[in-house]
Amino acid sequence: MPLPDKNHHPTHPATAVALLDRDHSILAFNERVLDWAVRADVPLLERLRYLCIVSANLDEFFEVRGAPHLIAAHTNDYRGVYTVDSFKALATAAHALVARQYALYNDQLQSAFAEQGFQIISHGERNAVQRRWVKSYFEREVRPLLVPVGLDPSHPFPQVANKSLNFIVRLSGQDAFGRENDITIVKVPRVLPRFIRLPDAVAGDRMLFVSLSSVIRAHLQEMFTGRQVGQFSQFRVTRHSDLAVDEDDVRNLRTALRQGLEVRHFGQAVRLEVSADCSEHLSTFLLKQFDLPEQALYRVHGPVNLARLTQLIDLLNRPALLFPTFQASWPKQLTQGQSFFERLKQGDVLVHQPFESFDAVLAFLREAVHDPLVLAIKQTIYRTGPDSELMALLREAVRRGKEVTVVVELKARFDEEANINWAEMLESIGAQVVYGVVGLKTHAKMLLVTRREGKQLRRYGHLSTGNYNPRTARLYTDISYLTAEPALTGDMDQVFLHIAGQSKLPHLRCLLLAPFHLHRKLIAKINAVGKAAAQGKPGRIVAKMNALTDEALIEALVHAGQQGVRIDLVVRGACMLPAQVPGWTDNIRVRSVVGRFLEHSRIFYFGSGDHEELYLSSADWMNRNMLRRIELAWPVTDPVLRQRVIDECLVPYLLDGRDAWDLGADGRYTRTRIDGHSAQAALMNRYSQHRRRQAG
């Protein structure tokens, strides 16, 4: 077995050790992402992009994970998972991360921008000509869209949308009706660009930008004739945004979700961001309005939404300050122009994305759509994007008279609206649209084609660890698996029938399916390797995933490690299993690889003696994936493909000495700095050479 082992230790008796905290583990992952913004070997605008990614991740963290801690703080709860103490500890960690972000932006990135000939300039830095241009822009483009709302008994505090930019202004004097209401709210429309480039004629020999907040701030006084602007601050509120719909109590899930989307932007406030110089009077006023404690207030030295700085990357158009363009190669198992159906009769095909092109998957579907012998196409949709060639192909399949069944997951977080729109479009042209099983998210990724060949029907399938989204297929590492193997495609058909008809699931020959037996089978496989190790046979488990938080799987891994199994876990994000704890998890190593591409593939290897199994999956090892989702894992039985997965997707990550972080016994991650080997860089180089050979 050619998997390297760097953590073999003698076993010790079990001792009770607490699991790591999930939410703190998520924040720790974002610390690792932020490290890319710090690294001097990363192109400048990519450093900015990673800074923005962390901000966007934090937004989602608060939107999804913040409310339970906040509720515990409000109710003074000191018992259970979410408590006053958990809220305070999480707030402390989040404040520290945010402080690191703004220190990096102010102390390093802005000076680096200036060295490269571009700059975001404040009102105080603008000369007279530039100020005149900004004033003209404000009067022409911005002021007509601003409507200040003065607060009084007939004008209470306005509804402020989730993550929107706003200003709070304190005025002196009286309004037009002689009243002394002193607080006004200015909501900034989202249609306005957050950064504006100054024309060359006024910028001089540099490329200069102004932020929208700076433009408004410089001209606040002009909006309040007859009154004096005193204290003011930009502010932004983050709200709980995880849609909760009781599926057992709604007649139409799609309608219920649409109604939920209408109010999502106005859920419970969980975080308040204000300018660093916001007065205590205004910050206290805002905290009271949003019913937030002091720890939920974030004073920031810069824009209240760093994620919007991604607009700057597009405005600059400086390829030299970005990663060199990586062009995926055509999958090496495929020949362009060859029929997929003929190729798959020869054996299964593995596509390693993004090093190999996702276009091959689209080409497979395209051939199926245009092939007159194809009778039916079945597809699951979780995330596919708002402008999808795949959905256009499914629409064309319906037009050509094929039976098209699409399982659309309406509850894919933050993609609900796009998926609802796709579902309505497909239904309107005659496709059979299924919304999955009540109470479960359909997270499995499947595409099944049924073709008439002579007197029989033959199935061809595609399974994936990732989504049917061409954009993320260029940014995420995933594995696509194309097959005509009857047992595997037969199982896929049974799963589609089960989801659509909600009939009793028959025995599956190859697939492991959640929530029915994936969890149980994974635990059984871990236990089997542990039993073999206890009998003196070599035992090895290597698993790669995005998150490990399921306690039953963690318990099984710990027990197997104590029986002598050597275990390596490559867990990109949240991990609750503490590694390398003496006497408890000595035989378990956990590492996180954060690279140019988002590590997304799920791969599970079990080896005992001479026997080895390898599974690919759509599922992370989380309780929700195992028990509250439709998830799949499938075996790679072809020994050549199995070895390829080991050689490309496991071994390089176990040896990574540049982009990997090792989890220590103290629960902290330490970045490896061994020999500069990067798994992703090596794979990019390998596939670039392959693409050049293809072109030659």
Beta strands, then each sheet from edge to edge (+ up, - down):
strand 1: 118-120
strand 2: 149-150
strand 3: 166-172
strand 4: 183-187
strand 5: 195-197
strand 6: 207-211
strand 7: 228-239
strand 8: 269-275
strand 9: 297-300
strand 10: 349-353
strand 11: 374-381
strand 12: 403-408
strand 13: 432-434
strand 14: 441-442
strand 15: 446-453
strand 16: 456-464
strand 17: 476-483
strand 18: 512-514
strand 19: 539-545
strand 20: 566-571
strand 21: 588-593
strand 22: 598-599
strand 23: 602-608
strand 24: 611-617
strand 25: 629-635
strand 26: 660-663
strand 27: 669-671
sheet 1: 1+ 6+ 5-
sheet 2: 2+ 4- 3+ 7- 8+ 9+
sheet 3: 10+ 17- 16+ 15- 11+ 12+ 13+
sheet 4: 10+ 17- 22-
sheet 5: 14+ 25+ 18-
sheet 6: 14+ 25+ 24- 23+ 19- 20- 21- 26+ 27-
end
